[in-house]
Amino acid sequence: MSSVTGWSALVDDRGDDDEPAVLVGRVPEHVLERQRGLHDVLAEDVLELDRLGRRRDVLRGQLGEDRVLVEDVVQLAFEPPELVVGEAEPGEVRDVLDVGARQGGHVAMIPTMSVPAIRPSPTIRRMTPADVEATADAYLRDHWGDRRVNLSFVASHPEMRPFVADADGVVVGTGVLCVNGPVAWIGTVWVDPGWRRRGIATALTQATIEAADDAGCRTLVLVSTREGRPLYERFGFEVETAYIILQAPGLAGPPVAGVRAVQTTDLDAMVALDAAATGEERAHLLRAFATPDSGRVYERPDGSLGGFVVRAPWGGGATIAPRIEDALAILRARRVAAGTDGKVSAGLLADNLAGLEGLAAEGWTESWRAPRLIRGEPLAWDPAAIWGQFNFAIG
Ligand SMILES: CC(C)(COP(=O)(O)OP(=O)(O)OC[C@H]1O[C@@H](n2cnc3c(N)ncnc32)[C@H](O)[C@@H]1OP(=O)(O)O)[C@@H](O)C(=O)NCCC(=O)NCCS
């Protein structure tokens, strides 16, 4: 039951006002004036509830510190007039008829009196770098992981369109779009647990979809949690396939032949391999993240590029290789680099049966899976060439 302080907050708000308070019942006239101006809960409505004996809960403190359950006032405002009349004592008919006749302040209250009038309705706006710290802290409070590094990137990278739900300066929700040419990813849709089931995620998702439309995207994709799936299905997303995340322990052994650090001269070939595998334009991500430290390529004996892995600053690792043997070489190299104390993850599409078998034969085991949803034009892509993701809303 949400109890909202009625008078105490308003009475305390008098500040340094020296004017003597004129009381209506126990409510100072200037407080009533202010409430009328704000279209807020009218003290008169509460007094009326008192006259009707309908107020369910009054906590009395010191003089001028009454509190009231706002639900009671809402209930009064939405009560059919006949019903209220039926319950009134004869002596109170005039007051009750005031309610029915929409006098005494009730006209304004019916359209404006809703929970957001008490708890501000969030505004959907673009996330800026100034939002990063508070948003990352909010995720941590909800045990949604430490996403500070990812949020810093998201809030400043030109192909990202991040949104927040802002309730009076407090971030209570997020939704992020990543524009990969004609394809866009939606992700990081999160709402503070205290603000859920009010349509905030729906509004955030709508904002990302509109941003995708504005950017000329024809296909939207996302990976959904169980909680998020009904939301996206209401927007017309359909399950296309699933990501299967596998893990394997690190290995001892010599470096894997053919696997070497990324060089700037590899980038064009990497971008071409990536586009054929994903059906997306991710050059902006590869150029942002690929360094000799963060990226490895597999160079075949004939000198051609068999595949690559590029790690994002927050972890994850986009891994692309059209041939299974090249992918296995890259993933084996990652296990060797992790050492016997380490652990490595890979993410395959459920369609990649040969890849899943190949990894199982090398000791990889499934860790979790999640559906991939799509909306819009189908993609020309090669799911069997995908072995790992950047994660966090960017594929
Ligand atoms: C999934 C999540 C984002 C949904 O956020 P939300 O703001 O509660 O979502 P919405 O309010 O828009 O919709 C949720 C439900 O509330 C309902 N709803 C919306 N407005 C409502 C209102 N005013 N009163 C009552 N119900 C309402 C919706 O119809 C929907 O119903 P459903 O259970 O049938 O799907 C939120 O639960 C969350 O942050 N979960 C953890 C992170 C996560 O899993 N994110 C998804 C990543 S893919």
The ligand as an SDF file (V2000), in Angstrom:
LIG
                    3D

 48 50  0  0  0  0  0  0  0  0999 V2000
   11.8010   -6.5410  -19.1430 C   0  0  0  0  0  0  0  0  0  0  0  0
   11.6640   -5.1330  -18.5520 C   0  0  0  0  0  0  0  0  0  0  0  0
   12.6090   -4.2080  -19.3060 C   0  0  0  0  0  0  0  0  0  0  0  0
   10.2160   -4.6640  -18.6880 C   0  0  0  0  0  0  0  0  0  0  0  0
   10.1240   -3.3320  -18.1870 O   0  0  0  0  0  0  0  0  0  0  0  0
    8.7070   -2.6400  -17.8650 P   0  0  0  0  0  0  0  0  0  0  0  0
    8.9180   -1.1810  -17.8210 O   0  0  0  0  0  0  0  0  0  0  0  0
    8.0990   -3.3170  -16.6970 O   0  0  0  0  0  0  0  0  0  0  0  0
    7.8860   -3.0200  -19.1730 O   0  0  0  0  0  0  0  0  0  0  0  0
    6.4390   -2.4770  -19.5670 P   0  0  0  0  0  0  0  0  0  0  0  0
    5.8140   -1.8240  -18.3770 O   0  0  0  0  0  0  0  0  0  0  0  0
    6.5400   -1.6810  -20.7950 O   0  0  0  0  0  0  0  0  0  0  0  0
    5.7050   -3.8380  -19.8950 O   0  0  0  0  0  0  0  0  0  0  0  0
    5.7220   -4.9010  -18.9280 C   0  0  0  0  0  0  0  0  0  0  0  0
    4.3210   -5.3840  -18.6490 C   0  0  0  0  0  0  0  0  0  0  0  0
    3.6090   -4.3920  -17.9470 O   0  0  0  0  0  0  0  0  0  0  0  0
    2.3790   -4.1580  -18.6190 C   0  0  0  0  0  0  0  0  0  0  0  0
    2.0370   -2.7440  -18.3930 N   0  0  0  0  0  0  0  0  0  0  0  0
    2.4760   -1.6830  -19.0970 C   0  0  0  0  0  0  0  0  0  0  0  0
    1.9320   -0.5420  -18.5880 N   0  0  0  0  0  0  0  0  0  0  0  0
    1.1860   -0.9150  -17.5380 C   0  0  0  0  0  0  0  0  0  0  0  0
    0.3970   -0.2170  -16.5960 C   0  0  0  0  0  0  0  0  0  0  0  0
    0.3000    1.1110  -16.6490 N   0  0  0  0  0  0  0  0  0  0  0  0
   -0.2130   -0.9120  -15.6420 N   0  0  0  0  0  0  0  0  0  0  0  0
   -0.1000   -2.2560  -15.5690 C   0  0  0  0  0  0  0  0  0  0  0  0
    0.6360   -2.9970  -16.4410 N   0  0  0  0  0  0  0  0  0  0  0  0
    1.2640   -2.3340  -17.4020 C   0  0  0  0  0  0  0  0  0  0  0  0
    2.6760   -4.4780  -20.0450 C   0  0  0  0  0  0  0  0  0  0  0  0
    1.5100   -4.7530  -20.7730 O   0  0  0  0  0  0  0  0  0  0  0  0
    3.5340   -5.6810  -19.8870 C   0  0  0  0  0  0  0  0  0  0  0  0
    2.7260   -6.8100  -19.6450 O   0  0  0  0  0  0  0  0  0  0  0  0
    3.1850   -8.3300  -19.8980 P   0  0  0  0  0  0  0  0  0  0  0  0
    3.6220   -8.8420  -18.5710 O   0  0  0  0  0  0  0  0  0  0  0  0
    1.9710   -8.9930  -20.4070 O   0  0  0  0  0  0  0  0  0  0  0  0
    4.3110   -8.3340  -20.8860 O   0  0  0  0  0  0  0  0  0  0  0  0
   12.0210   -5.1250  -17.0390 C   0  0  0  0  0  0  0  0  0  0  0  0
   11.3210   -6.1630  -16.4100 O   0  0  0  0  0  0  0  0  0  0  0  0
   13.4950   -5.2980  -16.7460 C   0  0  0  0  0  0  0  0  0  0  0  0
   14.2430   -4.3190  -16.6980 O   0  0  0  0  0  0  0  0  0  0  0  0
   13.9560   -6.5640  -16.5560 N   0  0  0  0  0  0  0  0  0  0  0  0
   15.3730   -6.8400  -16.2780 C   0  0  0  0  0  0  0  0  0  0  0  0
   16.2250   -6.5770  -17.4960 C   0  0  0  0  0  0  0  0  0  0  0  0
   15.7640   -7.3290  -18.7230 C   0  0  0  0  0  0  0  0  0  0  0  0
   15.4980   -8.5270  -18.6960 O   0  0  0  0  0  0  0  0  0  0  0  0
   15.6720   -6.6120  -19.8520 N   0  0  0  0  0  0  0  0  0  0  0  0
   15.2540   -7.1290  -21.1240 C   0  0  0  0  0  0  0  0  0  0  0  0
   16.4680   -7.3260  -21.9550 C   0  0  0  0  0  0  0  0  0  0  0  0
   16.0770   -8.1850  -23.4520 S   0  0  0  0  0  0  0  0  0  0  0  0
  1  2  1  0
  2  3  1  0
  2  4  1  0
  2 36  1  0
  4  5  1  0
  5  6  1  0
  6  7  2  0
  6  8  1  0
  6  9  1  0
  9 10  1  0
 10 11  2  0
 10 12  1  0
 10 13  1  0
 13 14  1  0
 14 15  1  0
 15 16  1  0
 15 30  1  0
 16 17  1  0
 17 18  1  0
 17 28  1  0
 18 19  1  0
 18 27  1  0
 19 20  2  0
 20 21  1  0
 21 22  1  0
 21 27  2  0
 22 23  1  0
 22 24  2  0
 24 25  1  0
 25 26  2  0
 26 27  1  0
 28 29  1  0
 28 30  1  0
 30 31  1  0
 31 32  1  0
 32 33  2  0
 32 34  1  0
 32 35  1  0
 36 37  1  0
 36 38  1  0
 38 39  2  0
 38 40  1  0
 40 41  1  0
 41 42  1  0
 42 43  1  0
 43 44  2  0
 43 45  1  0
 45 46  1  0
 46 47  1  0
 47 48  1  0
M  END
$$$$
